[in-house]
Amino acid sequence: MDRGHRLAALVCGRRTKWMVLVFWLVVLATLGPLAGKLTGAEKNDDSSWLPGNAESTQVINLQSGFESHDTAYAVVVYQRLAGITAADGTHVADQAKRFATIDGVDDPVIGPQPSTDGKALQVFVPITVGDGGWDTIGDAVTQIRTIAAPTLDGMRLHVTGPAGSAADSAEAFEGIDGRLLYATLGVVIVILLLTYRSPVLWLLPVLSAGGALAASEAVIYLFARHAGLVVNAQSAGILTVLVFGAGTDYALLLVARYREELRRHADRHEAMAAALRRAGPAIVASGATVIAGMLCLLAADLNSTSGLGPVAAIGVAVGLAAMLTLLPALLVICGRWVFWPVRPRFGTPEPTETGAWARIGARVARRPRTVWVATALVLGALAVGMVDLHAGPLSNKDSMLGHPDSVVGADVQAAHFPAGSGQPVVVIGAAGAGQRIHDAVAGTRGIAGADAPVVRGGHSMVQATLANAADSPAAQATVDRVRTAVHAIPGAEAKVGGATAVNVDIERAARRDEDLIIPLVLVVVFIILSLLLRAIVAPLLLVATVVLSFGAALGASALIFKHLLGFAGVDTGFPLFVFVFLVALGIDYNIFVMTRVREESARLGTRRGALLGLAATGGVITSAGLVLAGTFSVLATLPLVTFAEIGFAVAFGVLLDTMVVRSILVTALNLDVGRRIWWPSQLARERVPAGGEAPRRPDEPVSLAGAPTGS
């Protein structure tokens, strides 16, 4: 018995199945308490997103020499269109004094400041961020709103600025883990019920995926606490969806093969061992491809992107381990009754010959070249929609669904004050160059005003107010002009930061990451496919189909975002995230199909092997695609445009890949290219004997006019 057979028998042996169950119970009892601490380890500040060498990151670090703590300003804006009265001024001044008593407000409150048109007042409340991050800001902003709520009749009030936006973001993310978990569970349970048509069977994959999620969250927490792994709300949210989506995919494939083997073996332990031996390698290869693709994100400059790589990889790895150990043990412990009411009985035939996918394969086989050319043209036409894809930093207004108070307040503030108030450009340079830096900044187009330089610890700091909204393209262009001006000052060693500079640096780092990681992922996926399929032509064609699928999904999504949903654009990181998820996850389905096709082709020839591979795997892969698409679509329920866009694009791309690319395009290419698809392996040179059939194993049923269904 080889190593694979021994491992398969170990997982589902008559005694060892209980050992596997006990092992997982011990793991979950040990790690479970740590999983709940992951949220507390998240970092959502600017420096956790930016690359360490970015100019704005360096400014953040240098600012510690001027400020004893991280500060975020809440801008309280009061508006009376008929004109601010003396009573209004007195009322707001009293409130400003009370703002200073709020926990976390350690610096002096600035204001009230009147607008030049006499219709508004603004108060700047400095909030110490500290280790609490969003939680600290959110609590302070809540207290500000409570104090400011009693306004005089006819006066409108809004809390905006960096702290107001952070508080609204924190509210949007509040309970995100629970909401995503429950929504994902609901989607998975419904799809599994429809797939298995059993009131019990769905519970085992869900329990296994839930255990995998808890274990992976605990492992990630340990890495975040002790190894410096960057975890933010975005990567934590994606982790939940990815573990349940990918894990349930692997469960569907294993359960389908187990059900098939139960018809061949009277003993369920032997059936599971056979299922693990035959489906396990493809599942492991698929999981390894996803893990390798995610780890490519480590090459990213952006901390948020590079952190997502190991977070996702750990989640998939733990999910893969659970589905290949815990789930088989649970299935064997429960026995055949878990499939009730349609229990697979020993000796009954495998119903693949007359299935829907067998009929689809037969139709594709009539004119395979016409089919794949037409399909490629349609996908290419969808990809043209990418011309409407405008990737870049989204403004606060465009990044959130609905109309949160900070967004409304920003519009009111921009109508009466310089639009960049409360989010200054920060320039830090040599102490002796402070005045020259000030003059250069103040003279830059797009700057409404600059404060006098402050000198401390060998550095000088100049803060300037932008004439345009801090999150606007015009403000970003101003930051570039300021950088050009101050970098030209001899000996100043000036660096430009602030909220707008952070957005500029994030956008440029994201574009650099996209240019590097997309080719890297393609190379890694190609290498894994080449080793798995022992060929070059097949991997090249598979990678090309997945890239075409990605382009079509991106193009269709861009059209829908712009013309149906009215989104202003997509976040800078959107193309890279969608690419990695679609390519790494989409290639899974091609692996499941092609490993089956290759083994059948060795006995029956590529044509018969392609049709059998589609018929045998079509149903389960379609179900897996529905699960993955359903779980990612859950992201679209969050009140954040970036999550909604990623969730929709990945869900649409997965459905496109399973329904069209894998089933029609790949099958048609297999049929048209023939055995040359396996070049340069020996399979590309060998011909199947007349009759197209190799000897059948005694335990194999017959399907597709005599083709054995075993792989």
N, C-alpha and C positions, 0 to 999 in steps of 0.2 A: 504494500500500500504506500503510495507516494505521499509527500508532505501535504498536498492539497486535500487528499482523501482523509488523512489523519486529522487535519484541522476541521474539515467539514463534520467528521464523526464526533469530534470533541464538542462542538457547539450543540449538537442535537442528540447526543448519546442518551441511553436510558437513564444513566445516573448523572452524567456530566451536564445535562440540561438544567438540573437543579442547581449545580454549582455555578453555572452562568447566571442564573436568576439571582442567587445569593450575592454573587460578585457585584452585580449592578445595584442591588439594594444597598449594599455596603457603600458603594461609590456615591450613590445619591444621598444616603444618610450623612456621609462625610462632607460632601461638597455642597449639598443643598442649601445650608445656611449662608454660604458665601455667594450664591447666585443672587440673592436679594440685595447684596451690597454693590452690585455693578453700577447701578444708577448713581450712587454716591462717588464712584470713581471716574465719572464722566468729566471731560474738560470741554467747555463750550466757549472759552474766551478766544480772542483773536490769535494769540500766540500759539494756541493748540492747533490752529488751522494752517498758519503760515509756515513756509520753510524758514529754517534758522538763519539762512544767509540773506533773506529779503531785507531791503532797506527799511521798510516799515517795522520789521521785527527788531532790527537794531535800535530803532528809535524807541520802541516800547521798552527795551532793556535799559537804554540810557535815561529814560524818564524817571527811573527809580532814584536817580541822583537829585532830582528836583522835587519829587513827591514821595512822601513816606509810605504811600499805599496806592493801590490801583483805584482810580476814581472814574465813575461814569456819571455824566450829568443828566438829570431829568429836567426838561424844559417845560415849565407850567405856563401855558399860553391862555390869556384872558382876552376876550373879544367883545366889543360892543359897537355895532356898526353905526349907531347914532353918535358915537363919540364917548370916550372914557370920561367919567365925571370925577370930581374931587372925592366924592364918597367911595367910588370904585377904588381910587388910589389908596385911601386909608384902609379900606377893607382888605385889599391884597397885601398891603404892607404888614398888617396884623397876621395874616396867614403865613407870610414869609418868615416871621419870627417863630411861628409854631413849627414850620418845616425844619428849623434848625434843631428842634428837640427830638426829632425822629432818630431811632437807633440806626447807626450806620452813616449819619450825616455829621461828619467830623470837621469839615472845612466850612468857612463862612458861606452863607447863602447870598447869592448875588441878585439884586433887584428889589423891587420891581423896576423894570426898564420900560419906558413908554416908546411906542412906535412913532415915526415921524409924521404919520398921517393922523395921529391922535385917536386911533380906533382900537388899539390893543396894548396890552402889557405882557411882559414875560419875566419869569423868575427862574434863575438857574439854581438847582439844588444838587450839590455834589454828594454822590453816594459812594461810600467805600465798599468796593466789591469784595475784597478778601478772598478766603477759600470757599465761601458760599456760592460764588458765581451768580448764576441766574436766580437762585433761591433768595439770596440777600437782596438783589435788586428788586425782585418781584415783591418781597415783603415791604420794602421801603416805598415803592411806587404805590402799593395799595394804601399805605398810611397817608401818602401825599394826597391821593384822590379822596380819601375820607375827610381829611382836614379841609381841602379846597371845595368840597361838594356844596356847602352852603354859600352859593354866590348870590349877588344882588339880582333883582329881577331884570331880565333882558340881557344879562351878561353870560356868554358861553365860555366853557372851560375845557381845556384838553391838556393831557400830559404826553409830551413827545420827547424828542432828543434820543441819544443813545440808550439811556436808562428806560425810557418809555418803550422804545422798540424792543429792548431786551426783555422787558416785563411781558409784552404781548407775545413774544416768541416763547418765553417760558410757559405762558398760559396755553399756547398752542401745543407745546410738547408735554404739558402736564398729563400724567397718566397714559402717555403714549405707549409704554410697554404693555400695560394692561389692555388698552384698547386694541392694539395690534394683535396681541395674543388671543383675545376672545374672538375678534373678527376672523383671524386666520383659522382658529379652531373651527369656527362655524362653517367657513368655506370648505375646509378639508373634510369635515364630517359629512356635509351634504354630498360632496362629490364621491366620497368613499361609499356612502350608502347607495348612491345611484350606480356606482361601478360594481360593487359586490352583491348588491341586492340581498344583503344579510343584515339583520338587526344587531349582530354581535361582532362580526369580523372586523368592522371599522375601528373598534375600540383598541385592538392590539397595535396597529400602526400609530395611532394617536398617542397611546401610552408610551411607546418607544420613542416617538419624536419629542414628546414632552420631557421625557427623561434626558434625551440628548440635549435639548435646549438648556435645561437646568445645569447639566454637567458642563456644557460649553461656556455658559455664563460664569460659572465658578472659575473655570480655568482662565478665562479672559480677565476676570477680576484679579486673579493672582498675578498675571502678566502685567496688568495695568499698575498694580500697587508696587511690584517688586522688580519689574524689568523695563519700566518706562513706556509701555505700550499706550498709545494715544487712543482713547475711546471717547466718542462724542455721541450726542443724541441720535445723529443720523446713522452711524454705524451700528449702534445698539438696536435701533428700529429695524434696520435691514437684516440684522442677525436673526431676529425672530422669524421673519418671513422666509429667509434663506434656509434655516434649519428645518422648518416644517415643510417648505416646498421641496427642497432637494431630498430630505429624508423620506418624505412620503413617496416621492418618485421611486427611490430605491426599494421601498417596501412594496409598491405595486408590482415592480418587476420580479421581485423575489417570490411574492405570493402567487403571481401568475404561473411562474415556473414550478412552484411547489404543488399547486393544484394540478398542473399537467403531470407531474411525477406521481401524485397520489393515484392517478388512473393506471399507472404502470407498476406500482409497488403496493403489496398488501400491507406492509409495515410502514407506518408514517415516519419512523426514524430514518429508515432507508430512503424514503421519498425525499425528506428534507436534505439528507446528505447528498443525494443526487442533484437536487435543485441548487444547493450551494456550490457543488463542483462545477455545474454547467453554467449557471447564471452569475456566480460569484466573480469570476475573472472580469467579465464585462462591467459589472457594477463597480468593482474596485478600480478598473481602468477609467471609468467615467468619473468617479469621485476624485481620482488622482489628477485628472485633467482639470476639473474645477478648482481643486486645491492649488495646482501649479499656476493656473490662470490668475487666481486671486493673489497669490504670492508675488506675481509680477508687479502688483501695485506697490510693493516695497521700494521699487525704483523711483517712485514719484517724489517730487520736491515738496508738494503740499503735505503737511503732517496729517491732515484729515484723510487724504487719499491713501497715503502709505499706511496709516493705522487701520483703515478698512480692510486692507489685504490680509494681515494675519487674523483679524477678528473673523472675517468670513471664512478663511481657511480652517481655523480651529473649529468653527461651527460645523462646516461640512465634514471635517475629519471625524469629529465626535458623532455626528449624525450617521455617517457611514459605518462606524464601529457598532453603533447601537442596532442598525438595521441588519447587520451581518452576524450579530451575536444575540442580543436581547430578543429581537423579534423572532428569529428562528426558534429560540428556546421556548418562548411563550406559545408559538403556534403548535409546537410538538407537545407541550404540556397539555394544551387544550384539546388536541385531537381533531378528528374530522368534523365533529359536531359544530365547530365554530363557523363552518361554511353554511350552516342551515339557513334557509330551507333547500338549497341546491348543493348537496354534498357530493364531491367527486368520489365516485365509487371505483374500486379496483376493477380493471378490465373494460371499463367504458371507453368509447373512442373520444379522441380530442377533436372538438368541433372547430377545426380551422379551414377545412376544405371548402365549405359553402359560406364562409363568413363574408362580411362586407368588404374586408380588405383583400380577400382573395379575388373577389369580383373586380375591384378597382385595379388590382395588378393585372388581371386579364385584359382589361380595356387599355391600360397603358402599354401592354406588350404588343398591341396591334400596330402602333406607329410610335415607337419610343422616341425617335429623333424629332418628329413633329411635336410630341408632347413636351420634351425638355426645352426645345428652342422656344416654343410658345410661352411656356411657364417662365423661362428666364427673361423674355421680353416684357411680360407683365410685371415681374418683380423689378426689372430695370426701370420701367415707367413709373412705378411707385417711388423708386429711389430718387427720381428727378425732383420730388417734392422737397428734398433737402435744401433746395435753393431758398426756401422760406424758413429755414432753420437759423435763427439768430441767437447764437450762444454768447453770453456775456453776463457779468454780474447783474442780477436783478435788483431793482430799487426796492426799498422797503414796501412801497405801495404795490409793486408788481409781484412781490414774493409771497404775499399772504392772500388767501381767499377771504372775501368779505371786506369789511371796513373797520379794522381795529382803531382804537382811539389814537394811537401814536401816528397812524397814517393820516387820519383826519386832521390831527393837530399839526402835523408837518405842513399840510396844505395851508392851514390858517396862518402858521408862522411865516411861511414863504410869502403870503399875501401882504404882510405888514412889516416884516423885518428882513434883513439879508438872509437869503435862503440857507446859508451855511452856518447860521448861529447855533452854538452849542456843540458843533463838531468841527473844531478848528484844524487847520493844517499845522503840524508841529515840526519845526525845523531845529535841529540840534547840531552845533558845530563847536569849533575851538573857542575858548573864552575870549581871546583877543579879537575875534572876527564878528562879535555879536552885532555891532552897529552896521557893518557891511552886509551881514546876512539880512538884517531888518530892512535896510534900504532896498536890497535886491528883491526881497519877498513883497514889500509894499508896492514896488513899482511893476509887479507882474500883472498882466491882464487877467481878470477873473478874481482878483483879491479885493475884497471890500474894505479891509483895514488890517493892520498888524499891530500887536502890542509891543511895548518896549522890551528889549532883550533882558532876560534874567540870567545872571552869571552865577554858577555854583559848581564847585568841584572840578575846575578846569574846563568846563563846558558852558556854552551859552545856549539859551533856548528862546526861540521866537514863536509865538502862536499867532496865526492869522485867520481871519474870517473869510470864507468863500462867498462870492457873490451869487453862486448857484447852489442848488440843493446838493448836499454832500454826496448823495448816492446817484447823481446824474452824470451822464457822459461829459457834459460841459465842465463839471467839477473835476473829473478825472483828467481832462485835457489841461486844466489849470495846474493840477499837481505835476504833470509832465513839464509844463513851462517853469514852474517853481524849481523843480529839480535841475533843469537845464541852467537856470540863472544862478543858483547857489553852488552847483558843482563847478562853475567857472570861476569862483572866487578863489584866488591863490591862497593856500594855507588854511582855508576855512574848514576843510574836511567835513562839510555840512551834509547831513542826511535828512531826508524829508519823510515824515510819517503822518499819523492821524488816520481817522476812519476811512477817508477817501483813498489815501495811499495804500491802506490795507486792501481795499477792493481792487486797486490797480495791480498790486503785487500778486494777489490771489489769481486774477484773470491770466496774467502772464505765466505764472507757474503752472496753472492748469493747462494752458495751451502747450507748454513744453512737455508736461507729463503725457498729454494726448499723443504728441508726435513720437515720443519714446516708447510708451507702453503698448500702444496698438500693434506696431510691428513685432514687439517682443512677445506679446501673447500669441500672435499668429505663428511665430517660429516655434514656441513651446508646444502649442497644440499640434502643429505639423509633425514635430519630432515624436510626440507621444503616439499619434495615429500611425506613423511609419513603423514604430516598434511594435505596436499592437497588431497591425494588419500585415506587417512584413511586406510592405509595398511602398511605392512612391506615387504612382498615378492616382490611386484611390484617395490617399490623404490630400493630394493637391486639389482634386475635384471636390472633396468634402469641405475643405477650408474655403474654397471658392464659393460653394453654395451657402455656407454660413455667412460669409461676408456679404453676399448678395441679399440674403435674408435680413441682415442687419441694416443694409442700406434701404431696403424696402420698408422695414419697420420704422426707421428714422424719418424717411420721406413722408410716409402716411401719417405719422404722429405730428410732424411739423404742420401739415395741412390741417389736421384736426385742431391742433392747438391754436392756430391762427384764425381759421375761418369758422370753426364751430364753437370753441371754448373762449376765444377772445383773449388768450394769454399774450402778454407783451413780448415774450421770448422764452428761452430756456437758460437755465443756469450754466455757467462756464463748464462745470464738471459733468453736465448731463451726457454729452456724447461718449465720454470715456466710460462712465458707469454703465450706461446701456450697452456699450460694446462688450465690456468685460462680462457682464451678466449674460448677454445673449450668446456670445461666442462660447464661453466656458460651459454654460448650461445647455445651449442649443446643440453643441457637439456631442453631448450625452446621448441624445436620441440617435444620432448617426452611428455612434459607437454600438449601441444596443442592436441596431439593425445590421450594421456591416459585420460585426463579429458573427452573428447568426448566418448571414449570407455567405461569409467566407467558408465557414465550416460545411455548410450545405453544398457550396460550389465545389468543394474538393471531391464530393461524391457524385453530384448531379450535374455539374457544369454551372457556369455563372447565370445563365438564363433561368434555369429551374431554381437555382439557389436564391436568386433575387426575388422571384415570385413567392417562394416559400418563406423567405425571411420577412417579407412584407406581410404575408398572411398570418404568420405565427406571432409577430410582434406588434402588428398594427393596432389592435384593440388596446393592449396594455399601455403602449406608448402614447396613444391618444388620451387615455385616462390620466397618465402621468403629466402630459402637457396641460390638461385642464386643471389639474391640481396646482401646478407651478404657476400658471397664468392666474388662477383664482387667488392664490396667496399673494402674489405681487400686486394684483389689482386692489388689495386691501390698503396699500399705501395711498391710493387715490382718495381714501376716505378722510385723510388728515387735512387740516386747514392750511396746508403749505403747498405752494405751487410746485416747488422742486420735487417733493415726494409724489404729488399727483402725477407729474410728468413722467418720472422714472417708473412709477407703478404701471401707468397706462402703456408706455412704450415697451417695457419688458413683457407685460402680459400679451400685448398685441403681437410682438415678435415671436414669443413662444408658440402662440396659436398658429401663426403663419408658418413657423418651422415644422410643427408637428403635422398640421393638416395639408400643407402644400409642399414645402421643401423636402422634408424627409420622405413623405409617402409618394409624391408624384415626381418631383425633380430628380431625387437621388435614385429612385427605382428606374426611371427612364434612362438615366445615364448608365446605370448598371447594365441594362438590357442593350443599349446601343453600343457602348464601348466593349462589352463582352469580357472575355478572359484577359484582355490586355489591361484591364483595370487593376490587375494584381501584379503588374510588372514592377520590379524585376524578379519577383519570387517564382519558384518553380510552378506554382499554380497557373501562372500566365502562359506557360509553355505546354502543360499537359492537357491532353484532350480526354474527355470522359468517354468510355467505351460506348459502342452503339447500344441504344436502349436507354442511355442516360441515367443509369442507376447502379449504385454500388451495393454490396451486400448489406442487408438491414440487420441491426442488432435484434436479438430475440425480444427485448423488452420495449421495442419501439413500435408504436402504432403507425398506421399508414395514413398519409394525408396528401392532398393535391395529386390525385391520380398515382398513388404509389410512392410519393416522396416521403421519407421518414422525417418525423417532426423533431427528433432529438437534435440537440446541438452539442 
